[in-house]
Amino acid sequence: MSSGRGRLADRGTRAGVTSAYYALTYLGFGAPYLLAAAANVARYSVLLMAAAGLALLTAAGVTRSSKQLAS
C-alpha cells in the first residue's frame, strides 16, 4: 500500500481548497433556512425535488470536469 506522499498538492493549493471547502460548508448551513422561507411559496416536496435536481446537476458537472482533467 502506498502512502501517496508524492501526490499531495503544495501548501498554498491545499490551503485554498480547504478554505473553499469551509466557505461552501458554512453557506450550506443556510439551506434549511432558505427551504423554510420558500415553503411559503411552494410545498416542501417541490422544494426538495428542486434541491435534488440541483444536486444531480452538480454531480454531473463535477463528473464531466474530472473526466476533462483526466484526459
Backbone as a chain_set.jsonl record, in Angstrom:
{"seq": "MSSGRGRLADRGTRAGVTSAYYALTYLGFGAPYLLAAAANVARYSVLLMAAAGLALLTAAGVTRSSKQLAS", "coords": {"N": [[0.844, -1.168, 0.0], [0.642, 2.161, -0.913], [1.868, 5.267, 0.388], [1.114, 7.629, -0.783], [2.343, 10.009, -0.59], [3.821, 11.598, -2.4], [1.892, 12.674, -4.03], [0.444, 14.748, -3.018], [-0.849, 18.068, -2.983], [0.804, 21.297, -3.099], [1.398, 23.459, -0.225], [0.072, 25.971, -0.461], [-1.935, 25.492, -2.359], [-3.405, 23.475, -1.077], [-4.297, 24.93, 1.119], [-5.974, 26.782, -0.134], [-7.969, 25.105, -1.21], [-8.974, 23.982, 1.123], [-9.979, 26.263, 2.426], [-11.973, 27.032, 0.615], [-13.639, 24.817, 0.814], [-14.53, 25.025, 3.517], [-15.859, 27.505, 3.376], [-17.959, 26.959, 1.555], [-19.232, 24.958, 2.977], [-20.168, 26.316, 5.28], [-21.906, 28.091, 4.012], [-23.756, 26.246, 3.143], [-25.066, 25.64, 5.474], [-27.107, 27.411, 5.549], [-29.089, 26.423, 3.938], [-31.366, 24.95, 5.061], [-32.754, 27.109, 6.211], [-33.364, 28.651, 3.95], [-35.032, 26.839, 2.601], [-37.157, 26.678, 4.434], [-38.061, 29.308, 4.365], [-38.859, 29.485, 1.71], [-40.979, 27.788, 1.745], [-43.319, 29.096, 2.032], [-44.045, 29.739, -0.472], [-44.012, 27.469, -2.117], [-44.704, 23.9, -1.959], [-43.091, 21.635, 0.379], [-42.304, 19.223, -0.82], [-41.948, 19.885, -3.511], [-39.898, 21.769, -3.283], [-37.844, 20.17, -2.211], [-37.487, 18.37, -4.282], [-36.487, 20.106, -6.211], [-34.078, 20.799, -4.97], [-32.845, 18.294, -5.002], [-32.584, 17.984, -7.753], [-30.755, 20.042, -8.304], [-28.564, 18.999, -6.942], [-28.042, 16.717, -8.482], [-27.359, 17.914, -10.932], [-25.044, 19.233, -10.131], [-23.412, 17.028, -9.465], [-23.189, 15.87, -11.999], [-21.812, 17.889, -13.353], [-19.382, 17.958, -11.922], [-18.437, 15.389, -12.454], [-18.131, 15.546, -15.226], [-16.162, 17.572, -15.488], [-14.041, 16.372, -14.123], [-13.482, 14.251, -15.799], [-12.586, 15.628, -18.041], [-10.271, 16.747, -17.018], [-8.783, 14.474, -16.59], [-8.156, 13.574, -19.103]], "CA": [[0.0, 0.0, 0.0], [1.497, 3.339, -0.992], [1.47, 6.35, 1.285], [0.572, 8.724, -1.567], [3.013, 11.221, -0.129], [4.257, 12.423, -3.509], [0.769, 13.165, -4.824], [-0.243, 15.85, -2.349], [-0.627, 19.403, -3.54], [1.633, 22.136, -2.234], [0.674, 24.053, 0.904], [-0.813, 27.043, -0.902], [-3.107, 24.903, -3.017], [-4.202, 22.803, -0.041], [-4.955, 25.965, 1.918], [-7.062, 27.326, -0.94], [-9.039, 24.105, -1.3], [-9.571, 23.872, 2.458], [-10.79, 27.456, 2.712], [-13.172, 26.958, -0.227], [-14.498, 23.788, 1.418], [-15.18, 25.584, 4.703], [-16.784, 28.559, 2.97], [-19.153, 26.329, 0.987], [-19.91, 24.234, 4.054], [-20.923, 27.271, 6.086], [-23.021, 28.559, 3.199], [-24.733, 25.159, 3.127], [-25.868, 25.664, 6.697], [-28.263, 28.266, 5.306], [-30.071, 25.736, 3.092], [-32.651, 24.726, 5.744], [-33.439, 28.392, 6.358], [-33.925, 29.01, 2.644], [-36.17, 25.95, 2.333], [-38.276, 27.081, 5.296], [-38.585, 30.582, 3.863], [-39.516, 29.235, 0.432], [-42.169, 26.96, 1.965], [-44.499, 29.956, 1.906], [-44.339, 29.878, -1.897], [-44.221, 26.144, -2.705], [-44.722, 22.803, -0.99], [-41.775, 21.075, 0.669], [-41.958, 18.178, -1.786], [-41.446, 20.572, -4.711], [-38.608, 22.361, -2.939], [-36.844, 19.114, -2.058], [-37.196, 17.858, -5.629], [-35.612, 21.096, -6.839], [-32.763, 20.641, -4.345], [-32.28, 17.051, -5.529], [-32.18, 18.269, -9.128], [-29.502, 20.809, -8.245], [-27.501, 18.076, -6.536], [-27.715, 15.886, -9.649], [-26.64, 18.759, -11.886], [-23.706, 19.452, -9.581], [-22.671, 15.78, -9.625], [-22.879, 15.719, -13.425], [-20.771, 18.865, -13.677], [-18.119, 17.512, -11.332], [-18.004, 14.221, -13.219], [-17.673, 15.998, -16.547], [-14.889, 18.297, -15.371], [-12.977, 15.445, -13.736], [-13.109, 13.483, -16.992], [-11.8, 16.516, -18.885], [-8.956, 16.897, -16.421], [-8.071, 13.202, -16.698], [-7.682, 13.34, -20.482]], "C": [[0.895, 1.239, 0.0], [0.961, 4.435, -0.08], [0.85, 7.514, 0.523], [1.23, 10.052, -1.244], [3.404, 12.144, -1.273], [3.125, 13.041, -4.301], [0.041, 14.322, -4.175], [0.096, 17.171, -3.021], [0.265, 20.201, -2.59], [0.761, 22.842, -1.192], [-0.313, 25.138, 0.478], [-2.087, 26.52, -1.545], [-4.008, 24.211, -2.004], [-4.946, 23.82, 0.801], [-6.134, 26.563, 1.16], [-8.243, 26.38, -1.025], [-9.747, 23.98, 0.049], [-10.446, 25.077, 2.767], [-12.056, 27.475, 1.861], [-14.163, 25.942, 0.339], [-15.254, 24.356, 2.618], [-16.184, 26.67, 4.34], [-18.076, 27.964, 2.416], [-19.942, 25.56, 2.038], [-20.747, 25.186, 4.894], [-22.07, 27.89, 5.3], [-24.131, 27.516, 3.154], [-25.582, 25.096, 4.378], [-27.109, 26.533, 6.529], [-29.357, 27.592, 4.486], [-31.386, 25.445, 3.823], [-33.45, 26.017, 5.938], [-34.097, 28.804, 5.042], [-35.122, 28.132, 2.288], [-37.384, 26.341, 3.174], [-38.888, 28.386, 4.808], [-39.351, 30.378, 2.554], [-40.773, 28.383, 0.579], [-43.443, 27.792, 1.913], [-44.949, 30.068, 0.455], [-44.694, 28.529, -2.529], [-44.218, 25.088, -1.609], [-43.314, 22.259, -0.797], [-41.364, 20.016, -0.345], [-41.391, 18.789, -3.07], [-40.063, 21.152, -4.443], [-37.512, 21.304, -2.821], [-36.508, 18.467, -3.394], [-36.274, 18.821, -6.382], [-34.197, 20.992, -6.273], [-32.083, 19.369, -4.841], [-31.82, 17.243, -6.971], [-30.891, 19.067, -9.188], [-28.327, 19.929, -7.85], [-27.079, 17.184, -7.704], [-26.951, 16.678, -10.706], [-25.209, 19.027, -11.422], [-22.85, 18.208, -9.752], [-22.283, 15.556, -11.08], [-21.765, 16.679, -13.838], [-19.416, 18.466, -13.139], [-17.567, 16.316, -12.098], [-17.442, 14.637, -14.567], [-16.32, 16.702, -16.457], [-13.752, 17.387, -14.955], [-12.543, 14.572, -14.911], [-12.265, 14.331, -17.934], [-10.393, 16.692, -18.326], [-8.12, 15.627, -16.575], [-7.517, 12.992, -18.105], [-6.731, 14.398, -20.966]], "O": [[1.804, 1.349, 0.823], [-0.238, 4.516, 0.185], [0.129, 8.316, 1.118], [0.707, 11.108, -1.6], [3.326, 13.363, -1.126], [3.379, 13.868, -5.177], [-0.917, 14.833, -4.756], [1.19, 17.356, -3.554], [0.454, 19.829, -1.432], [-0.467, 22.819, -1.28], [-1.421, 25.207, 1.008], [-3.178, 27.038, -1.305], [-5.231, 24.342, -2.062], [-6.102, 23.601, 1.162], [-7.182, 26.823, 1.751], [-9.393, 26.807, -0.923], [-10.973, 23.885, 0.107], [-11.538, 24.927, 3.314], [-13.11, 27.893, 2.34], [-15.371, 26.175, 0.344], [-16.469, 24.191, 2.726], [-17.255, 26.743, 4.942], [-19.167, 28.413, 2.768], [-21.171, 25.515, 1.993], [-21.906, 24.898, 5.189], [-23.115, 28.185, 5.879], [-25.311, 27.863, 3.131], [-26.691, 24.562, 4.356], [-28.064, 26.398, 7.294], [-30.45, 28.143, 4.354], [-32.448, 25.677, 3.245], [-34.677, 26.013, 5.841], [-35.244, 29.25, 5.025], [-36.112, 28.618, 1.74], [-38.511, 26.334, 2.679], [-40.108, 28.547, 4.835], [-40.372, 31.025, 2.321], [-41.553, 28.268, -0.367], [-44.535, 27.242, 1.764], [-46.088, 30.443, 0.179], [-45.579, 28.458, -3.382], [-43.791, 25.34, -0.482], [-42.455, 22.392, -1.668], [-40.187, 19.924, -0.693], [-40.446, 18.25, -3.645], [-39.165, 21.041, -5.277], [-36.388, 21.514, -3.277], [-35.368, 18.06, -3.617], [-35.38, 18.386, -7.109], [-33.223, 21.087, -7.02], [-30.874, 19.365, -5.076], [-30.778, 16.719, -7.365], [-30.03, 18.801, -10.026], [-27.22, 20.094, -8.364], [-25.89, 16.925, -7.891], [-26.003, 16.168, -11.304], [-24.279, 19.045, -12.229], [-21.687, 18.308, -10.143], [-21.175, 15.103, -11.365], [-20.873, 16.303, -14.599], [-18.405, 18.618, -13.824], [-16.367, 16.241, -12.36], [-16.401, 14.139, -14.997], [-15.433, 16.446, -17.272], [-12.614, 17.591, -15.377], [-11.375, 14.197, -15.011], [-11.333, 13.824, -18.559], [-9.429, 16.776, -19.087], [-6.896, 15.694, -16.678], [-6.512, 12.301, -18.277], [-6.256, 14.33, -22.1]]}, "num_chains": 1, "name": "protein.A"}
